Amino acid sequence: MSTTPYQMEPFTDFTIESNQLKYRQGLNIVESYLGKAYPLVINGQRVHSEKKMDSLNPSNHKEVVGTIHQASIKEADMAIQAALTRFESWKHVDPEVRADVLFKSAAIIRRRKFEFSALLTIEAGKPWAEADADVAEAIDFLEYYGRQMRQMTRVDDAILSRRNVERNEYHYIPLGVGAIITPWNFPLAILVGMSSAAIVSGNTILLKPASTTQVIAYKFVEVLEEAGLPAGVINFIPGSGREIGDYMVNHPKIRFISFTGSRDVGITIYERAAKVQPGQIWLKRVIAEMGGKDAIIVDDQADLDLAADSIVRSAFGFSGQKCSACSRAIIHEAVYDTVVAKMLDIVKTLKVGSPKESDTFMGPVNDQNAFNKITSYFEVGAIEGKLVFGGKADDSHGWFIEPTIFIDVDKNARLMHEEIFGPVLAVCKVKDFDEALEVANNTEYGLTGAVISNNRENLHRARKEFHVGNLYFNRKCTGAIVGYQPFGGFNMSGTDSKAGGPEYLQLHMQGKTISETY
């Protein structure tokens, strides 16, 4: 399976009745283990702690998906020691063998694809298509990074030797023990990508998943174990960010931190990692992806149906809870009213409800905190723009928020600058393409963006002037595919660590040159 060229995992066609049946069977499998307790995993051993946390179904917050033991500093210390010990042997394991663990893991997840998708539906609130894409991306990361690691073992051809003088070699060696701090919005795909890149590069890791999606993380640890990953390479220690998260970041034996999450937490990690602790003999490396305030530009020479569809799908897919989601639509004044009308026609057809239903487009938001933050912007929007759709929410059963659109928003408004991370779209009118680019770049983020236009000159300008890490033309601004669109942004969107790209594994290693005189 590892000798074939990399290709993305195909998405499931849910118009096929047998696939619908398999998805419902996956839901039944997940429902059969709801409420189960999950321990820590340290050095391959199941560890029970005093503190526990319930993971709740965001569509039905009275339903407990699982109860997960939480690590304290005591367990974090145990995990660090286990990872340090295992690193001494894992770093010497043939990269081909490490890659095979990823390929085997991909095969396991592929066989259980509908179960994992269903778990994403229940624990993360993802509708069918979103959950399926999340699982497909996880498989892609495993397949892609496995192949990348195999290629990186053959880097000697990239450097020169001097005939009859010296022979030069160049090798990548792993960094050491890493702290992997993962998000809830892509609780399988991003977690798998961050973890597998570190592992296949020869590092050992401490995995601290997001608090609301810890069952999914545990299930992936089980997959790695089934695939033959030695004990101690990955150590599963869910827990408080303020307690064990900070402790790991500050610890002198942690060599690198890989983080995906909010801007504020990312900045704190970056600051703390920069401080050299007593006993620390290296400068820690930080690999961070921290969100976005992404825009789609529509000029006056665009396919307006495509524009409206791209904006709506980008803004409200997975309830706007993607760092790549379109939260700003910047539309030329000549087509503004038409595009807004077409957007409203589309958004009226979107079903909001339980993601267990096959026709649901938008499920719940993540938790009560997310619900409160998102809905707080309704009052802001009422002042800064005109509400034309949505603006209603209900947290009595699950955390549901309608797709919400504010039009006629000023380019300097809060709605155009602050990351909301939910289904709230601000629409801004501009007089020309110059102003559109100015507004698009008027943010501290630089993750994704899109331009809908048939004007080649405008597209060429956007290539040079639209300052984002992932730029798309005539399509939505979400849905980057591993190996096809390496993902990572500029400015406060992170360190431009291009996940799913040809250089990502290098961030988890360091180069060593060896020269021998003839």
Secondary structure, DSSP 8 states (H G I E B T S, - for coil): --SS---------TTSHHHHHHHHHHHHHHHHTTTEEE-EEETTEEE--S-EEEEEETTEEEEEEEEEE---HHHHHHHHHHHHHHHHHHTTS-HHHHHHHHHHHHHHHHHTHHHHHHHHHHHH---HHHHHHHHHHHHHHHHHHHHHHHHHTT-GGGS--BTTTEEEEEEEEE--EEEEE--SSSTTHHHHHHHHHHHHTT-EEEEE--TT-HHHHHHHHHHHHHTT--TTSEEE----IIIIIHHHHH-TTEEEEEEES-HHHHHHHHHHHHS--TT--S--EEEEE----EEEEE-TTS-HHHHHHHHHHHHHGGGG-STT-EEEEEEETTTHHHHHHHHHHHHTT--BS-TTSTT-SB---S-HHHHHHHHHHHHHHHHHSEEEE---EE-SSS-EE--EEEES--TTSGGGTS---SSEEEEEEESSHHHHHHHHH-SSEESEEEEE-S-HHHHHHHHHHS--SEEEESS-S----TTTS-B--EETTBS---BTSTTTGGGGEEEEEEEEE-
